[in-house]
Amino acid sequence: MDKRRINGPEISVKPIEKKITQTNSNDNEIRKNNRSIENIRPIFIKPNVIKKANGSAYYEAENIKVICGVYGPRSSKRSMVSDEGNIYCEFKFAPFSCNKRCGYIRNAQEREYSLIIQQAFLPAIRLNLYPKSTIDIYITVLENDGTTACLAAAITCASIALTDAGIQMYDLVAAASATCIKGNICLDPDASEEENDTNSKFMLSYMPSLKQITHVLCTGKMEAEQSIEAINTCIDACNSIKTVMDHCLINSL
C-alpha cells in the first residue's frame, strides 16, 4: 500500500435504487435502460482530447468511459527494428473504474486485453509505411460497466485516436460485444449481464468498409449456430458504430 496516497476502500457501494420488474419474457424483452437484446448503448466520441499526444480520443457509452492516447510513430529500439512498423498497446483499468479498487500495476487480464487490441489493429494499420518505427497506444478505462464491452469500446476509441494521429490505415476498426443469455444473443452486455459465469461472452472487431474481421474473442460455451448468429449480430452493430465514428471525424475537421 502506498502511504503517500489517500487509500479509499477497495470495494465501492452503489446507492440503493428502486428496482423496476419487467413482466415481458419474450425474445425482445426490455433490458436495463429500456434496451432490447439487439440494441447497443448510445455512443459519444470526441477526438483530440490529449494535447500532448499525437492523437487521442474519448469514448462514452452510458456507464462506459474510455480515453486513448496515441504516440508516434517513434524510432524503434535496436532489438525491435524491422522492415515493418510495430504496435505497442497498453490497456489499463483506472483504480476507481471498477466496483473493486484496481491496482496501479497491470494484472494478467489487462495484459491479455493489451495483446488482443494489438492483434485487432495489425491487419488494419499500414505498417509497411513505418519501417523501424513503433506506434504506441495507451488506453485507460475511466468507468467500467462490463469488461467485454469495455474491450470493444477501447478498440473503437483507439481507432479514432489512430486516425486523429494521422496513422495510415486500410479502414477504421469498430468493435462490438455480445453475450448469450438463455439462448438469446444480447448485444453490448453491461456488468450485471456479465456477472453470471454461465453466460458466454463474445467480442468482434471489424473493418466495415472492407468487410473484414480483424479479431474474434469468445469465452464460455456457445453452440455453432449461436456463434454464427453472434458474428452476424456484431457485424451489424459494427456497421452502426462506424456511422457514429464517421460523423465524429467529419465534425472534427
C-alpha positions, 0 to 999 in steps of 0.5 A, a space after each residue: 500500500 502506498 502511504 503517500 496516497 489517500 487509500 479509499 476502500 477497495 470495494 465501492 457501494 452503489 446507492 440503493 435504487 428502486 428496482 423496476 420488474 419487467 413482466 415481458 419474457 419474450 425474445 425482445 424483452 426490455 433490458 436495463 435502460 429500456 434496451 432490447 437484446 439487439 440494441 447497443 448503448 448510445 455512443 459519444 466520441 470526441 477526438 483530440 482530447 490529449 494535447 500532448 499526444 499525437 492523437 487521442 480520443 474519448 469514448 462514452 457509452 452510458 456507464 462506459 468511459 474510455 480515453 486513448 492516447 496515441 504516440 508516434 510513430 517513434 524510432 524503434 529500439 535496436 532489438 525491435 527494428 524491422 522492415 515493418 512498423 510495430 504496435 505497442 498497446 497498453 490497456 489499463 483499468 483506472 483504480 476507481 473504474 471498477 466496483 473493486 479498487 484496481 491496482 496501479 500495476 497491470 494484472 494478467 487480464 489487462 495484459 491479455 486485453 493489451 495483446 488482443 487490441 494489438 492483434 485487432 489493429 495489425 491487419 488494419 494499420 499500414 505498417 509497411 509505411 513505418 519501417 523501424 518505427 513503433 506506434 504506441 497506444 495507451 488506453 485507460 478505462 475511466 468507468 467500467 460497466 462490463 469488461 467485454 464491452 469495455 474491450 470493444 469500446 477501447 478498440 473503437 476509441 483507439 481507432 479514432 485516436 489512430 486516425 486523429 494521429 494521422 496513422 495510415 490505415 486500410 479502414 477504421 476498426 469498430 468493435 462490438 460485444 455480445 453475450 448469450 443469455 438463455 439462448 438469446 444473443 444480447 448485444 453490448 452486455 453491461 456488468 450485471 449481464 456479465 456477472 453470471 459465469 454461465 453466460 458466454 461472452 463474445 467480442 468482434 472487431 471489424 473493418 466495415 468498409 472492407 468487410 473484414 474481421 480483424 479479431 474474434 474473442 469468445 469465452 464460455 460455451 456457445 453452440 455453432 449456430 449461436 456463434 454464427 448468429 453472434 458474428 452476424 449480430 456484431 457485424 451489424 452493430 459494427 456497421 452502426 458504430 462506424 456511422 457514429 465514428 464517421 460523423 465524429 471525424 467529419 465534425 472534427 475537421 
